[in-house]
Amino acid sequence: MTLTAERPSVQAEEQKLLKDRRYRRKGSGDFSKPTLGSLILRYVLLLFVLVLVIGPFVWQLSTSFKGAGDDLYTFPPNLIPVDPTLENYTKVTDIVPVYTYAWHSLLVAVGSVITNVILSVLGGYALACMRFRGKMIALGILVSTMLLPGEVTITSNLLTINSLGLANTLWGVYLPGAIGAMNVLLIATACRMIPKDVLDAATVDGATTWQRIRHIVWPNVRGMASVVAIFTFIGAWDDYLWPLMVLTNPNNYTLTVGMAYLNGNFSPDPRLIAAGTMVALIPIIVLFSIMQRYFFRGVQEGAVKG
């Protein structure tokens, strides 16, 4: 009786498995094995997005190497220079002190990265893992600062920098971006992924706050910290409006302000503008190439280490 009762159920399971296999062969529910048409559509869309994203960069790179014998306005555009030359880069450095401006931008960007990472880790740990009065008020203030565009507070920031005597200095460019509310919230989100039992166990074992941050918190949030570092560097490197308002002496210009000066005075020659643009892009490309694995790991990181 037991064998007779089990046989129909086994046959039903086999029929169900056979039906699932037939269903998957049709391509209706198996997303890991797309049909030929959907596969072609995916690659066409990827190629279209790639052209939109990489196209301007390739065009600027090609223009920066084109000599006087190249026609920049032919159609279809010629991406391979007929008369390749490096003279555009030397002309840019002769007209504008590009490397000095790049050094200024690098100082501001690196300083912003250091303070944003350190202060964001400390602030994120406090918001996510510590108990204190006014915690929700502090969180609400941080979120409210993100609701206002930067143009709203730029006047008050400028008045503050002038009152501190930091106008026309790189310190005045750096200070308003020394810490960002979004970065603190990102690190706080990463800190909430750490089990509370791990921190409590460390406290019971006699670990101080600094030891908990160093040995428990930091190994688990450094992926997100790399995300903060990359976005902070790019934001500080590409910032234009704030350095333009703070800096009045051309000797203190950052690279973006210097490139705007190049664009305004030598716009008839797009080759020089393209060469200056490439000089401004190279550090960002190098930084992202080095830290891309940490960037993508930080986006999806959630496991506890150490």
Sequence and secondary structure as in RCSB ss.txt:
>XXXX:A:sequence
MTLTAERPSVQAEEQKLLKDRRYRRKGSGDFSKPTLGSLILRYVLLLFVLVLVIGPFVWQLSTSFKGAGDDLYTF
PPNLIPVDPTLENYTKVTDIVPVYTYAWHSLLVAVGSVITNVILSVLGGYALACMRFRGKMIALGILVSTMLLPG
EVTITSNLLTINSLGLANTLWGVYLPGAIGAMNVLLIATACRMIPKDVLDAATVDGATTWQRIRHIVWPNVRGMA
SVVAIFTFIGAWDDYLWPLMVLTNPNNYTLTVGMAYLNGNFSPDPRLIAAGTMVALIPIIVLFSIMQRYFFRGVQ
EGAVKG
>XXXX:A:secstr
 HHHHHHHHHHHHHHHHHHHHHHHHTTSS TTS  HHHHHHHHHHHHHHHHHHHHHHHHHHHHHTB TTS TT S
S   S SSB SHHHHHHHHHS HHHHHHHHHHHHHHHHHHHHHHHHHHHHHHHH   TTHHHHHHHHHHHHTS H
HHHHHHHHHHHHHTT TTSHHHHHGGGS  HHHHHHHHHHHHTS HHHHHHHHHTT  HHHHIIIIIHHHHHHHH
HHHHHHHHHHHHH  HHHHHH  SGGG  HHHHHHHHHHH TT HHHHHHHHHHHHHHHHHHHHHHHHHHHHHHH
      
